[in-house]
Amino acid sequence: MPENVFTEEQRDALQEIANLAMGQAATRLARLLDTFIELSVPRMRVVEVSDAAEALRDMTGIDETVTAVRQGFRSDIKGEALVICRSSGVGQLCSFVNDPYIESSYETVSQKELMFDVANVLTGACVSSILDQLDRTPVFSPPGLLGEKISLDDVFQADVLAWKVALLLEVNFALEDQSFRAHLVMLMTEDSIRRVNDALDALLSSL
């Protein structure tokens, strides 16, 4: 599936849909962490999953180990959402969160719990908003930990992720005046990308 799977008009529409979704996610994340959230402009690429690690490395500048959480979603458009952050930032994030995290005696467990909470917020808000604007209602699977202190190449192993084609819709969320960033990436099947294409056409024709 080529990079130019979307027309310029479709890409503009998807960009606007993503902007609205990311704004909702930033608001929810700000409530969870009780701090102002800065967010980037969403960036999109359609790539083979085998090329996804290098593409995301180019988009984000990440050249160190990461912690990654995955969460599946499905309607007639289905895929997985990944929330990825530098491993060095997870402990920093915990220091900004109130009980029960920072006073827990189980530091490793608390960091996982916090990553799951962040992933739930970002995935739930972003994916739900995007698909809602495409007139779909997704069903989510429970989040799962892909790994801690792993490389981006390990995140996108073909035997770990079922998808051959990735719509890399990447946005990053940052804590104000801090170095922590969380990156949300959506992966979709080739059939689902075609359905997104059709849904965008239907949306544009209704305007």
URGI-V376642 format. One record per backbone hydrogen bond with DSSP energy under -1.0 kcal/mol. CO is the residue of the C=O (numbers start at 1). NH is the residue of the N-H. If there is no record, write none. Layout:
# URGI-V376642
co: {CO/CO}
nh: {NH/NH}
This chain:
# URGI-V376642
co: {7/8/9/10/11/12/13/14/15/16/17/18/19/20/21/22/23/24/25/26/27/28/29/30/30/36/38/43/45/47/48/49/51/52/53/54/55/56/57/65/66/67/68/68/69/70/71/72/73/74/78/79/80/81/82/83/84/85/86/87/89/90/91/93/94/98/101/106/107/108/109/110/111/112/113/114/115/116/117/118/119/120/121/122/123/124/125/126/127/128/129/131/132/139/144/147/150/151/152/154/157/157/164/166/167/168/170/171/172/173/174/175/180/182/183/184/185/187/189/190/191/192/193/194/195/196/197/198/199/200/201/202}
nh: {11/12/13/14/15/16/17/18/19/20/21/22/23/24/25/26/27/28/29/30/31/32/33/34/35/176/174/170/168/166/51/52/55/56/57/58/59/60/61/87/150/85/146/147/83/144/81/141/79/139/189/73/187/71/185/69/183/67/89/90/93/94/95/96/97/101/104/110/111/112/113/114/115/116/117/118/119/120/121/122/123/124/125/126/127/128/129/130/131/132/133/136/135/74/70/68/66/155/156/157/160/161/49/47/169/45/43/184/40/182/38/178/175/173/84/171/82/80/193/194/195/196/197/198/199/200/201/202/203/204/205/206}
